């Protein structure tokens, strides 16, 4: 499972870390934590996005905090653990949103890869593995709006695919694959990040950071992904508008 960032403002730079124990054995043990590196945090909250995937209006989880720049959501129910959640952080001058997509293992379709990061003009392919076979077509949506239909006859090795050629930044967002007539809660969910390129004169975001890999923006003096104490592994992604977000996987016992 990968955590993604969706900038809400132009050229902001906010240090936001999202942590999820995705390997928890039960929904009651699952948590999401969000931390901001800034001191002047005016708002920090983990919320559900019901605009793209409508779920039960009353969520079981609650936000807990012990300081202004740290919040943890816990107390999740089974219905809570499907769809899209996000951490929204604000300072007096900037704001950013880290988006988290959670796929149910009871769903009828499941993503082969839930997150993709590509450059402008590259192609992106979403693959949905069939967990429960149905004799219907598959409908793809982007940000909750109909995008395309894949005929049932196009399935190969129990996998449906959607390819986006020559992507643009406007195609960033949350995608889903659903059997026609199925509940959206049985969908496969994806997140697409389309990275911009460095602007003329050397300003703006770049897809070639100093550490030499187009996906990672490395801390000073380091190269690539790092592993920390307790089995935690954290990565930093570079995204459009210059926003960086640290991604962590919590240790398991």
Buried (B, 14 or more C-beta within 10 A) or exposed (E): BBBBBBBBBEEBEBBBBBBBBBEBEEBEEBBBBBBBEBEEBEEBBBBBBBEBBEBEEEBBBEBBEEEBBBBBBBBBBEBBBBBBBBBBBBBEEBBBBBBBBBBBEEBBBBBEEBBBBBBBEBEBEBBBBBBEEBEBBBBBBBBBEEBEEBEBEEBEEEEBBBEBEEBEEEBBBBBBBBBEEBEBBBBBBBBBBBBBBEEEEEEBBBBEBEBEEBBBBBEEEEEEBBEEEEEEEBBBBBBBBBBBBBBBBBEEE
